[in-house]
Amino acid sequence: MTADSVFDRMEARNLEILGEWATYSAKKDVPRRIRVWFESATGYQVDNFQAVAFADEYSIEARLDSLKKEPDKGETFELRGMRFRVESVAENDGRTAKVTVRRVK
C-alpha cells in the first residue's frame, strides 16, 4: 500500500465522519448528494482603528471522485437550508477541489 493510497483512504474517512451532506448541481448532470467540508468566515475592513464586518465568505471542499469534475462557475451546492453558487476554484490538489461560493438568496 502506497503512502498516497493511505492518505486518500484517511481523507475519505475524515470527510465521511466530519463532513456534511450537500446537494451538488452541475450544469450538465443530475443533482446528487455528496459529502463536503463547509467553511464560513466574516470579512472585516479596518476603518479608523475599528473593524467593520463587510461580507460573509464561504468555501466548500469536496472529493473530486464524488464531484466527478472540478466545479464550474455558476454551479450550485445546497446545504444547511441555503443555496450557494460557485464563484471560483480556490484549490485543486487532484483529490479534492475547494471552491469559493456566494450565498444565493
Protein Blocks (a to p, Z undefined) as FASTA:
>chain_A
ZZklmmmmmmmmmmmmmmccdddddfkbccdddddddddddddddeehiacdfbdcdddd
ddfklnopacdehiacdeehiacddfbdfbdghlaccddddddZZ
